[in-house]
């Protein structure tokens, strides 16, 4: 039986370990941090699941498949991991990013509608839409409970025979050194998020600080929303954490993912409040609720890094901002690559990358 070691039990690593085990591999999953450690990439409460990715058919198609997979996980887990409450995209231009996304989604038969802003306003109390030209509605998109999803998928992986090891891992060719002890496998997959650039210098990945903010507004059942031009996104109250309003503008590079997590920056709260005051004026003064200092691991073009750096040794990363939603579908794709049934797409290689926008919710730098 082929042996595979997956290092990193975030949403990507755990999903891949589960798929590999179900395909008949002997899998060891290695994770250094506890599930509730705020430094973990998948420790946040929620992530958006949406198919709109500008002009990219590749990511739209994968995200739509992942949406089906998240619904299947709900059934398998017997709980609501994924909340299909829809996503609204607030468009400033009639022929902008939202309209281009809608064209791709319609060509792929992925449900979506372009709405008049006044019509979209009925979904939200006191939505201010005087600066909007259109709203793209994805009715079957929604919100995934990120931390809980990672816990559930890790548990399913263990049920499928995956061995979970707690410890700090370092690379040594096809060996993984865990707290001084070497383990060998036929294939090793490093899915370590913001820690990858330190483990493998030269990867086109930048680590930035990203603050997330929730506010004590009791909105429930409303669609999630994204404002591409303003690099802002959020959703109503999920799990009692309050209404999420967060900026997707990249923070300062060079953030140490091992750093202690304290309070968010005052500028981060102010940016979120400015957006609330503009888009949802009735919430401008609501108290701050849950906050978290997170990190992004970003590539210049938003395309992921998925490459075999030496025989049998793979790195997966650069996924922040739009990677988590794809996890179950990506795991199926990667399993086919690792088993030799498919070739990896060249877009994920270590080529020169130009700064390109459009895959994340970050139209503003």
N, C-alpha and C positions, 0 to 999 in steps of 0.2 A: 504494500500500500504506500502511495506517495505521501511523503511528509512535508508539511508546509508550516512555517512559523510566520504569524502575522504580528507585527509589533505596533501597538497602538490600538486601544479598544474604544476609540470614539465611534461615531456613527458609521464612518466608512470602514474602519477595521473590523468592528463587530459584525456588520452586515456581510462583509466579505468572508469572514471566518465561518459564519452560518452557511452561506452558499457553498463554500468549499467542502465543508463537512457533509452537507447533503448530497454533494456530488461524489462522495466516496473517499475523500482525502482524510488523512490523519492530521489534525490541525491543533497547533498550540497558539494561543492568543496571549500576548504579553502586555501588561499595563502597569505603569508605575504609580499612578495617582488613584486615590479612592474615588468612588462614583460621585460623591458630593463635593469634591475638591473644586473650588471656583476657577482654578487654572486650566482645567480640562476644556478642550475645544467644544465638546458637546455638553458642557455643564449648564448652558443657558436653558431657560424655561421653555422657549418656543423658537421655531423657525417657520418661515412661510414656505408653502408648497404651491408653486405656480408654473405654468407652462410657457408663458410669454417670455421670450428671450430676444427681442428685437428681430433681426432678419435670420437668426440661426434656426434652421430646421433640425439640426442635429440635437441641440439641447432641448428644443421644444418637444421633439419626439420622445427623448429619454425621460423628460419630466412628466409627460403624459403617462408613459408606462409606469413610472414610479408612483404616480397618483393612484393607479389601479393597485399597485403593490401595497401602498399604505392602507388602502381600504381592506385588502386581504389580511394585513397584519392586525387590523381592528378585530376581524373575525377570529383570527388565530389566537389573539391575546385575550379576547373576551372583554375588551375595554376600549375606550375611545382614545387611541394614540393620535390618530389623525382626525381633525375636525373639518369636514368639508363645507365650510360656511361661505366660500367664495372669496375672491379677491377683486378689488376695484383699483384700476390704474387711472390716476388723475392726469389728464393730458393738457398741456398748455397750448399745443399746436394741433390743428385739425389733421395735418399730414405728418405728424411727428412720430416719435418712437412707438407710441401706442397703436397708431394706425398701421405702421409697418409690422408690428407684432401680430395684430389682428389678421392681416393678410396671410401671414405664415400659418397661424392657427387654423384659419378657415380652410386653407389648402390641405392641411393634415386632418381635417374633420375633428378638430378639438373644439369643444363648445366655447363660444365667446360671443359677445355682442358689444358693439359700439353704441353708447348711450349719449343722449343729450345730457349735459351736466345737471339741468333742472330735474330730469327724470332720476338721475343717480342720487340726488339729494334726499329722496324719500327713504333711502336706506340708512341715513345718519341724521340724528337730531342736529339741527342748526349747522349743517355743512355750508361753508362759504365757498361758492363756486364761480364768483364773478370773473376770475382770471382763467377759467378752464374753457377749452374749446370742445373737448370730448372726454368721455370716460370709457375705458375698456373694462368690461365685466367678464371675468372668468368664473362662471357659477359653480364649477366643480373643483376649483382650487380651494386652498384653506390654510390651516395652521397645524403643524405637527408639534407635539409636546416632546421637545428634543431630549431632555435628560431622561424622561420616562421611556422614550423610545429606545434609547441606548441601553438602559437597564433591561428592558424586555427582550431586545434582540440578543444581548449578551447571555441572558438566561436561556433563550431558545437555542443558542449556539452550544451552550454547555449540555443541554438536553440532547443535542444531536451528536455529542461525543467530543466537543472541543474542550481541551484542557486550558484553563485560565491560570496564568502565573502572574503573581504580583512581584515586580522588581524593576530596577533600572537596567535598560538594555543598551548595548553598544555594538556597532558593526565590526565584523572581522571576516570579510569575504562572505562565504555562505554560512558562516557561523554567526551566532548571536551570543554575545557575552552578557549574561544576566547576573548582576551582583557577583562578578568574578568567575562564574561558572559558564563554560562554553556549551552551546547546544548547536547541533548540525541538522540541516534539513535539505530536502531536494530543492526547495524554493523558499526564499525569505522575502516577505513583503513588509516594507517600512511605511506605515501609515501614521506618521507622528506629528502631523500638523505643523505648528509653529516651531517645533524642535528640529525639523528636517534640515534647515540651513546650517545648523551647528553640527549635525551628524554627518552631513554630506555637503561640504562647502562647494560653491559654484553653481548651485541650483538657482534658477531665475525666480526666487521667492523672497519677498520682503515681508517682514513682520511688523505690524503696526498696532498701536493701542486703540481699542474701540470701546467706548462707554455706552451702555444700554440703559434706558430709562423707562419706567412704568409710572403711571400717575393714578391717583386714587379716584378713578371714575368708574362707575359700575356698569358701563355699557357691556351688554352681553348679546350674543347672537348676531351682531353686525358683521358684514364682510370685513376681512382684512383689507388694507389699502396700501398703495405705493404711489409715491409722487416722484417719478423718474427724474424730472428736471430739477427737483430740489434735493435729490438723494435722501429722501425721507420715506419711512415705512412704519407700519404698526398694525395693531388689531385691538379689538375690544378685550374685556377682562376674560382671561383664561386661567382657571385654577385659583382665583382670588388674588392674583398678583397685580391687578389693576390694568388700565389701558396702556398698551405699549406704544410709545412714540420714540423712534430712534433714528439717528442719522447714519447714512451709509457712506458719508464722506470719509476718505481714508485719513487716519490719524498720523501722527509723526512716526516715521520709520525707526527701526532699531530697538523696538520694545522687547524686553527680556521676558519670555513667557513664564519663567520661574520666579518672577518678582512677586513680592507680597501684594495682595489685592486690598486696597483701601477704598476711600471714597472716590466717586467720579469727579471729573474736573468741573469747576463751576461753569466753564464755557460750554460743556456738553449739556448741562441742565438748561442753560440759557438758550442754546440752539433749539432744543426740543420745545421749550416754552414759546419761543418765537414762532415756531411752526404751529403749535396749538392755537396761539392767538390769531394767526392768519387763517387757518383752515377750520378750526373748531372753536370759535371765540368764546363760547359758554364755558369752556374748560381751561381758559387761560390761567386762572388762579388756583386750580385744584392742587392739593398737596402732592409732593413727590412720594412715590411708593417704592417698589423694588428697584434697586439699581445694581449694576454689575460692571466691573472692569474686565473686559474681554480682550482677546487678541485676534487679529486677522493674519492669515498667511496668504499673501497675494502674489499673483503674477501680473506683469504689465498689461497683458491682453485679456485677463480673466479666464483664459484656457488653463486647464489643469496640467500638472506635471505627472505623467504616468509613464515611466520608462524603465527599462531593464539596464541598470548601470554596469552590471557585469553578469556573467552567465548565472542565471537562477536567482539574481538579486534585483528586486524591484523597489522603486520608490513611488509613493502616491502622495500628492500634496498640491498646494496652491489652490485649495478648493473654497476658501472662505468667501462668504457673501452669496454664494449660490450653489454650494456643493451638497449640503445636507439633504436637501429635498430629493436629490437624485439617488441617494444611497442604495435603496433596494434594487433599483434597475441597474445601477452602475456595478453593483456586486455580481449580478448575473452576467453582465458583459465581461467583467474582469475575470470571472471564473472561466469563461469560454476562452479568454486569452491565455490564462495560466495553464489550461489543459490542452492548449495547442489547437483548439477548434476555430479560433479566429485570430487575426492579426490586430495589434494595437493601432489605433488611428494615429497618423503622423502628427496631427495637431498637438499631441501631448508630449512631444519630444523636447530635447534640449537645444533647440534651434534659437536663433536670434528672435526676440519678441519685441514688437513695437507697442507703445501704449495705445490701446484701443478700448473704447467704452461700448457698452451695449448688452453685456451678458448679466451684469448685476443691476441693482436698483440705483446705480451711482452715475447719473447723468451729469452731476456737478462734482467738480474736484474740490 
